Amino acid sequence: MEPRVKIALLGEYGVGKTRIRSRFVEGIFSHDQSCHLWGRFGKKKINFNDSLINIEIWDTAGEERYNSYRFSYLKAVDGLVLVYKVSSRGSYEGISKILGHLIRSDINKPTILVGTKIDLENREVSYQEAQKFAESKGFLFNEICSETNENINESIISLAKRILKIE
């Protein structure tokens, strides 16, 4: 039986969670910024060392900031992608609020911190600052660009490998 990994994308509204999901699962990038309902997910099979891994990506659509009680669903996932926009100090600071909800909900999963929209010029969060924060929490870290597909697969696969204890 092929291993299955469930991963949830968490972050403020507008940081690019839906674009990460659609880029990873469907291989497409859309400029559509319409809001999606909570619970949207996608699946993709990845071939790793001649074995298939089923990866499910859950897109929270930013609702966790409004409904912290919904964090209970995270007990069913295997890993977390904490997403912020490198051009938004507020979205980066929002990660601490999400971590607070996770702690209060007693949720401790393998995690990667991901900075998005690295193609934009108005950076407010440096690579070094975010990397240091991630390391202090024991998280993986990467920066990505959904438009160019830079580091999307690598980020999700590195988290799946950590979940499955494949190094």
Phi, psi and omega in degrees: 000137180285136177294146178240134180237127177254126183233136177251138175265124181235141177165170180300159175299136174088008181274347176113019181298315181295324178290325175298311180301310183292326178292315182291311187280312188258347181073021182239156174238133179233143175275359178299125180248023180292147181285140178250149179290149178300143177104358179290133180214168177218162180232147177209139174263133179243134175268118180229119181050048179063021174233144177268138175238127176272122180245125174255131179245121178259128181255115184277352178058022176079006184289342182298336181288339180260333187228076183298336178296339179288355180294344180299330179296337182291345177294341181269353179265164182261337183202164184232143170246112177268120190245132173224164178262127181296342180265012182221104177302322181298319180291327177292315178294332176297336178299321178297323177295318179297317178300323177299316177297320179297317180297314179296332179270004180056047180246119180225101184235157171306137190221146169235134173267128184233124173266130183253171173061044181289353177279348180277151185270341185268062181292133176244347180233120182283155176303314184297318180298312182292321179298317179297317178299312180300314180299322180295336180262354183080021180268154165288166179211144173199160170244145187223167171222113180292325182297317181264356181069024181284121174066012179293300182300317181301319181293312182293318181293322178296323177292316179300320178296321178294318179300315183274001180059044175251117180240000000 
